[in-house]
Amino acid sequence: MVWICPICQLGLEKNQHSWSCDNQHSFDQAKEGYVNLLPAHQKRSKNPGDNLEMVLGRRAIHEAQLYQPLAEALANVVAGCKHTSTLLDIGSGEGYYGGFIARSAPGIAIYGIDIAKSAVKLAAKTYPDQKFAVAGARHLPVATSSVDLAMCIFSPSTDNEVARVLKQGGHYLEVGPAPRHLWQLKTALYDQPREHSELRRSIEGSALTQDGEVCYDKRLNNAQLRALVAATPLAFRGHREKKAKLREQAALTVTMAFSWRLFTLGE
């Protein structure tokens, strides 16, 4: 197992209903199958991470297959990474991308971490064959040099921690919005919308080995528009009046635009 104790960093072993280390630190496994490896001193709030409304909004847009072209592209990238048997999904949310990859590459053991307990709970219920933990990206409860591929999609990560958990020659797949992602929503909510910044192209100690973009337009109905706004930071931004007007709109064509970079450690 790749999990380590978040208190003393010793390896964790699975018992009947808990995970424990040789120093007798023990962490109960929830009935859904996940384990909480986020100590109180690593929390910045009582319930850190995305709230339940955002988590359910993401589940809705994923069930509507709005982001499926991105999931397909990422699955193809992972399939091209040879000798990959272990994947760590950092900021896994409700598990959609890891679940999609698992269907196309069933031989890969997938571990997901997210700081939002509600997201991890939903992911564990939906994908019982994967391993999930509540944890933050700054202190990954993951053994050193234990992961073949780490993946981070629309979430913050810490380069030193990613490098620590990756095996030599392992891969890091970083995914974010392309400049014009959700541009129509931004123009509807802001007087002066700004494009997203380009993803970085270098990480110290790693080489950029692949990169790409996925861009397409989707015609969204009212329910999908509401879910998309709820699932993104736009839920907390923009003019209140404009947001109310957008929520009443029957349909809108929206640009989905994503960028990805694949880095290889030690090359």
Residue pairs with C-beta under 8 A, 6 or more apart in sequence:
1 11
1 12
1 13
1 14
1 131
2 86
2 88
2 111
2 142
2 143
2 146
2 147
2 165
3 11
3 12
3 19
3 35
3 37
3 111
3 131
3 133
3 141
3 142
3 143
4 10
4 11
4 12
4 21
4 141
4 142
4 143
5 11
5 12
5 21
5 23
5 25
5 27
5 37
5 141
6 37
6 38
6 39
6 42
6 135
6 139
6 141
7 21
7 23
7 25
7 39
8 21
8 23
8 25
10 21
10 22
10 23
10 25
11 21
11 143
12 19
12 20
12 21
12 27
12 141
13 19
13 20
13 21
14 29
17 28
17 29
18 26
18 27
18 28
18 29
18 35
19 26
19 27
19 29
19 35
20 26
20 27
27 35
27 36
27 37
28 35
28 36
29 35
30 36
30 121
30 124
32 121
32 124
32 125
33 124
33 125
33 128
33 132
34 120
34 121
34 123
34 124
34 131
34 132
34 133
34 134
35 132
35 133
35 134
36 117
36 133
36 134
37 113
37 133
37 134
37 135
37 141
38 48
38 115
38 134
38 135
38 136
42 136
42 138
42 139
47 116
47 117
48 115
48 116
48 136
49 114
49 115
49 116
49 117
49 118
49 119
50 58
50 93
50 116
50 118
50 119
51 116
51 118
52 118
53 230
53 235
54 230
54 231
54 232
54 235
55 93
55 94
55 116
55 118
55 119
55 122
56 230
57 226
57 227
57 228
57 229
57 230
57 231
57 232
57 235
58 93
58 94
58 96
58 231
59 94
59 96
59 122
60 223
60 224
60 227
60 230
60 231
61 67
61 224
61 227
61 228
61 231
62 94
62 96
64 224
64 227
66 218
66 220
66 224
66 228
66 256
67 96
67 256
68 100
69 214
69 216
69 256
70 175
70 214
70 256
70 258
71 96
71 97
71 100
71 101
72 100
73 212
73 214
73 258
73 260
74 97
74 100
74 101
74 151
74 153
74 173
74 175
74 260
75 100
75 101
75 104
75 105
77 173
77 210
77 212
77 260
77 262
78 84
78 87
78 101
78 104
78 105
78 108
78 149
78 151
78 173
79 104
79 105
80 210
81 148
81 149
81 171
81 262
83 148
84 105
84 108
84 148
84 149
84 171
85 107
85 108
85 109
85 148
86 108
86 109
86 111
86 146
86 147
86 148
86 149
87 98
87 101
87 108
87 109
87 110
87 111
87 147
87 148
87 149
87 150
87 151
88 111
88 112
88 113
88 140
88 142
88 147
88 149
88 150
88 151
88 165
89 95
89 97
89 98
89 110
89 111
89 112
89 113
89 151
89 152
89 153
90 113
90 137
90 140
90 150
90 151
90 152
90 155
90 157
90 162
91 113
91 114
91 115
91 137
91 152
91 153
91 154
91 155
91 156
91 157
92 98
92 112
92 113
92 114
92 119
92 120
92 123
92 132
93 114
93 116
93 119
93 123
93 155
94 119
94 122
94 123
94 126
95 112
95 122
95 123
95 124
95 126
95 127
95 130
95 132
97 151
97 153
98 110
98 112
98 123
98 127
98 130
98 151
99 126
99 127
99 130
101 108
101 110
102 108
102 110
102 127
102 129
102 130
109 131
110 127
110 130
110 131
111 130
111 131
111 132
111 133
111 142
111 147
112 120
112 123
112 130
112 131
112 132
112 133
113 120
113 132
113 133
113 134
113 135
113 136
113 137
113 140
113 141
113 142
114 120
114 123
114 132
114 134
114 135
114 155
115 134
115 135
115 136
115 137
116 134
117 134
120 132
120 133
120 134
123 130
123 132
124 130
124 132
133 141
135 141
137 152
137 155
137 156
137 157
137 158
137 161
138 158
138 161
139 161
140 158
140 161
140 162
140 164
140 165
142 165
143 165
144 164
144 165
145 164
145 165
145 166
145 167
145 168
146 165
146 167
147 165
147 166
147 167
147 170
148 166
148 167
148 170
148 171
149 166
149 170
149 171
149 172
149 173
150 157
150 162
150 165
150 166
150 170
150 171
150 172
150 173
151 172
151 173
151 175
152 162
152 172
152 173
152 174
152 175
153 175
153 176
154 175
154 176
154 177
157 174
159 203
159 204
162 172
163 205
163 206
163 265
166 172
166 265
167 265
168 265
168 266
169 264
169 265
169 266
169 267
170 264
170 265
171 209
171 262
171 263
171 264
171 265
172 203
172 206
172 262
172 263
172 264
172 265
173 260
173 261
173 262
173 263
174 199
174 200
174 260
174 261
174 262
174 263
175 258
175 259
175 260
175 261
176 196
176 199
176 258
176 259
176 260
177 196
177 257
177 258
177 259
178 196
178 213
178 215
178 257
178 258
178 259
179 195
179 196
179 197
179 198
179 257
180 195
180 196
180 215
180 255
180 257
181 196
181 255
181 256
181 257
181 258
182 228
182 232
182 234
182 254
182 255
182 256
183 193
183 195
183 254
183 255
183 257
184 252
184 253
184 254
184 255
185 228
185 229
185 234
185 246
185 252
185 254
186 193
186 194
186 234
187 193
188 238
188 242
188 245
188 246
188 252
189 234
189 237
189 238
189 239
189 242
189 243
189 246
190 237
190 238
190 239
190 242
191 239
198 259
199 211
199 259
199 260
199 261
200 261
201 208
201 211
201 261
202 208
203 263
205 265
205 266
206 263
206 264
206 265
206 266
206 267
207 263
207 264
207 267
208 261
208 262
208 263
209 262
209 263
209 264
209 267
210 261
210 262
211 259
211 260
211 261
211 262
212 259
212 260
213 257
213 258
213 259
213 260
214 256
214 257
214 258
214 260
215 255
215 256
215 257
215 258
216 255
216 256
217 253
217 254
217 255
217 256
218 253
218 254
218 256
219 251
219 252
219 253
220 228
220 251
220 252
220 253
220 254
221 250
221 251
222 247
222 248
222 249
222 250
222 251
225 246
225 247
225 249
225 251
225 252
225 254
226 247
228 254
229 235
229 243
229 246
229 247
246 252
